[in-house]
Amino acid sequence: MSTQYIPWLALSAVLAGAASAGADGSRAASFRAKARVILHQWGPERARPQRIREHLEHLERNLVGVDGFFLYLDKSSFGVMSSTRLAPQTVREELRPVKDMPARRLRYHFALVYNDRPADLFDDWSVAIANWETFAAACREAGLVGIAFDNEEYFGSWANFPEDCKYPRTLDAYREQARERGAEVMAAIRRGFPEAVVVTLHGPTLSAYNGPPIVYHLPEANELWGPFFAGMLQARGTVLLCDGGELYALRSGEEFQTAYRWQKWGIASERARTPFIPASLRPEWPAVSVSWGIYDSTDEPTGREMNPDIYARTLAEALSRCDHFVWLYFEGHNLLGDTVTAWHRAIASGVDQGRRWRNRARRSLKAP
């Protein structure tokens, strides 16, 4: 064999090794090594696995600072929270394009799951629980980091007491049942993907009656989401559970710091006495990884506007203070196209600045 081919073969071996890494859960472990940035692209163009695979070269060139995607699966993302069995092959086929994908930077992906109503919390959730295990196992096999659970109730709802509740039971009874269901879901994820990173886009602060005004909450319509999250935390094992922090009004470093302290410690403090967090779970609450979503449009509840300059600064403040990652929700602007825009440049600038600020900013995040 001619020696002129040896460098090429060596490079091929390196790329093959990099591509196959992750099917054993190692990518989920390496994800935790530094603060990451994940893109959640919504709208006509979505981060479908086939789209990412086909356009990988220009995406890696244009999306400077981005580490991966929330992957949209046309069938499976909507098939988990269901009373209909999700076939393992369905999930595998949808994820196949990103399995062994030879990416250099865009290597850390989550598969999206959308919320729905499998049944009343006191009825049979066995199929939905099995679906979570099926979905998690396929994500691990494809070399993903984990699962992004969009728990907003666009479809069927189950978290509003008593409106969504079938039986004449007390709020405390439904909270306890929600905790049990959350624990069952997490146990199923753990069986399929023990090293997974699991993020719920809305965190448990949505169900809290108190807390800082800047931290969006709507407990009167979401009484049972917080208990469900508490059950997930209780059963997490080696899974990293993340409060996704869909708090689109946050802008300044002080606001992110205030939110962080509430998400990390305040909500579970003895002083807060949050009713869906048992006293026995309070010491474990700091294991929750705090993340935030950054939106590309005006925050409707507060009217706070967004543009590329504001986006860059907001991203820097969030990235410098998060535990493991931030996610970028783009609904009004498509970042998957061929053209580099002001929004692409804003991300690159925000990531660069956030990483430079991170050591100093993180030192200020002390437990009370």
N, C-alpha and C positions, 0 to 999 in steps of 0.2 A: 504494500500500500504506500502511495506517495505521501511524504510528510506534509505536502502543502494542504492536505485535507484535515490534518490533526486539529488546528485551531478551530475549524468549523465544527468538528465533532465535539470538541470540548465545550464550545458554546452551546451546542444542541443539548448536551448532557446537563449543563447548568439550567437551561431553560426548561427542560423536561422535569428536572428536580423541583424547580420553582413552581411549575405548573401543577405538579401532583401534590405539592405540600398542601396540607389543610384537610384532606379527607379523613385524617385521624383526629381532627379537632385542634391541630397545632396552630392553624391560622387564628382561631378564636383566642388562643393563648397569646400569640404575638401581637394581636390587636391591642392588648392592654398595656403594651410597653411604652406607649407615648400617646399624647392627645391627638385624636383623629378628627377628620372632617368628612361627613357622609352627605351625599346629595340625594334629596327626595324630589325628583322632577315630576310635576303633575301637569295635566293639560292634555292636548292632543298627542304630544310626544311624551312618552313615559319610559322609564328605565326598564324596558323588557330585556330579558337575558339575550335574546337573539339580536336585538338592536345594539346592545353593548358589545357583543362579540364582533359583529360586522363592522362597527365603526371604532373599534378599540384604538387604533393608531391616532386618529385625530382627536379622540376624547382625551387620551393621555397627553397629547400635545397642548390642548386648549384648557383643560381643567386643572390648572396649576394650583396646588394646595389641597385638592380633593383626593381622598383615599379610597372611596368606593361609593356604592349606591344602595338605596332601598330599592330592591328589585320588585317590580310589579308583575305578578303572574296572573294571566287572564282567567284561568280556571281555579287554580289552587288557592290564591289569596282570598277567594270568597268561599272556599269549600271547607274551611276548618271549623269555624263556629256554626256548625250545621248539624242537623239530625240525620243527614245522609252521609254514608261512609265515603271517605276520600281514598281513592285508590293510590297506593304508593307509586305506581308507574306513572300516574298523571303528574305528580309532583316531580319525579325524576326527569320526565321528558321536558317539562317546562324549564328546569334548571340545567339541563344538559349543555346548553351553549356556554355556560360560564364554568362548568367543570373542566379543569385542566386548561383554563384560558391563560395564555402566556403573557399576562399583564406585568408591567414593571412597577407601576405605582397604584393603579386602580385594582387593588387586590382584596379589599375588605368590604364584603357585601352582606346585607341583611335581606331576608325575604319578608315581604309584607303579608300580614294577616289582617283582614278587615273584620270588625266586630259584627255580630248578628245575634239573633235570639234562638239558640238551640231548643230551649224550653224554659218554663219557669224554673227558678233556682231549686225548687223542691221536687221537680219532676226529673225525668231520666236524661242525664247528660253523658251517658256512657259512650255514645257514638262520637260526640264532640271531643271527649277526652281522648279517645283512640285516635281521632284525626290529628290532634296536637302531637301525639307521639309519632305518627306517620310523617307528618310535615317536618318535625324536628330532625328525624333520622335522615330524611332526604336532604335537608340543608347541610347536615354534617357530611354526608356522602359527597355532596357537591363542593365541599371545601369552603362553605360560607362561614361568616363570623357568628351569625345567629339570626334572630327573628325580631322584626319590628311590628308590634301589635298596635294598629290604629284603632284604639278603643272608643273613638267617637261613634255615636249610634246613628249612622246614616240609614241603617236598614232596620232590622228588628231590635227592640230595646228591652233591657231587663234590669237596669240599674236605678230606676226611678221608683221610689217607694211613696205611696202604695200603688201608684198608677200602673206600674208594670207587673204588679204582683197578683198572682191568681188566687192565693189563699188568704183567708182572714187571720193572718198571724201578725205578731208585733214587729216593730222595726228591729228590735234586738234579735228576734228569731231570724229575720231575714239577713241581718248583718252576719250572724254566726254561719248561716248557710252559704252566704257569699264568700266568707273566709274559707269554708270547706271546699267550695268549687275552685277558688283560686289556688288552693294547695293541691288539688287534684290535677289542675292544668299544669302547674309547675312540675309535679312529680312525673307527668307524662312527658314533658319536654326533657326532663333530666334523663329519663329512660332512653330517649332517642338521641340526645345530644348533651351529654353531661358537662361539656366545657362551654356551652352556648353563652352568648351575650344576648339577653332579652331586654328590649326596651318597650315600654308602653308610652305612646306619644303623649297622652295626658297622664300626669302623675296623680298620686292619691290626694294631693292638695286640692284637687277639684271637689272633693267631698268634705273638706274641712270647713267648719263654720267660723273659725277665727284665722288669724294669720295676717301678714302685712298686706295693705291694700293693693300694692303693686303685683302681688301674686294672685292671678285670676282664679276665682273659685265660684262654683255654682252648686252648692250642696243640696239645695231644694229640688234639683232635678237629677242628682247623681249620688244619692245616699249610699248606694251599694257598691260603687266602684272602689272607694277607699278600702272597705273590708276585703274585697276580692284581691286587691294588690297586697294587702297585709298577709293574706293566705299564701300568695305567691312567695313573698319574702320568707315566711315561716318554713316553706318546703324547698327553698332554693338549692340547698346542698352546694355543689361546686359551680352552679350557674351564677353568672353576674347579672343581677337584676338592676335595671336602670329606670329612674324617673325621667321620662323624656322631656319634661319641662316645656310643653307647648304653651309658653308664656310670651306671646309675640309682642307685648308692650314693652318689654325690658329694653333699655338702651344703654344706660350709664354703668360704669364699674360699680358704683354704690348700689344701684338697683340689682345687678346680678349678685353682688355680695349679700344683700338682704334676702334675696330669693334663695340663695344657696344655704344660708344658715337656717332658714325655715324648712326647706326640703330635707336637709341633712339631719338636723337636730331638733328644731323648734316644734315641728308637728308631732313628734313623739316624746316631747318633754313632759315631765310630771305636771308642770305648770299649765300646759295646753290641755291636758286631759282629753285628747282627741278620742271620742267614744269608740271608734272602730279599731283602735290600736290597743290590744291588751297590755296590761302592765308588764307581763312576762316578755313581750316582744320589744319593749322600748330599748333595752340595751343592744338589741341586734339592728336597730334601725339605721345606724351609720354605715352599715354594709351596703345600703342603697347607693348606687352610683348616680350622681347628679349630672344631668345633661340638659341642653336647651335646644329648641328649634328656633331658627331665624327665618322670618317670612319676608318675601320680596315685595310685599304690598302693604298698604295701610292697615294698621291694626284696628278693626272695626269697633270694638268696645270702647277704645280710648280715643280713636281718631288720630293716633300718632302716625305720621307719614313715613314713607321709606323711599330712598333713592340710593344709587350706588355709593355715594360718599357716606351716608348714614349706615349703609349696610356694612361697609368695610370696618368702620369704627365699632359697630355693634358686634360683629363677628370677632374682632380682636378682643373685646371685653369678655365675651362669652368663652372663647377658646382659652383665654388666660386663666379662667377660674373653674372650668368644668372638671369633673373627675377623669373621664376617659374620652369623651367625644362630644361634638356638637353636630347637629344635622341642619341642612339648609333646605327649606321648603320653598321651591320655586313653582309658582302657579301662573304668574303673569308674564314670565319670560322663559323662553326655551334655551337651556344651556347645552342641549345635545346636538345642536346644529354645527355647521362647518365654520361659522364666523365667530371670531373673538369679539365680545362686546364689552361695554363698560362694566357689566355685571361680572363677567369673567375676571376682569382686572381688579374689581372690588374684592372678590374672593381671594385672589392671590395676595393682594395687599393686606387684607385682614388677617389671613393665616400667618403671613410673615411677621406682622406686628404682634399678633397674639402669642406666637411662640417666643418672641423676644421678651414680652412682658410676663410670661407665665411664672417663672420662679419667684419674682417679687410679688405678684398678685396672689399666688397660692399661699405664701407665708401669712397673708392677712386672714386666711380662712381657718380660724382657730375654733375649736369647740368651746362653747360658753362655759 
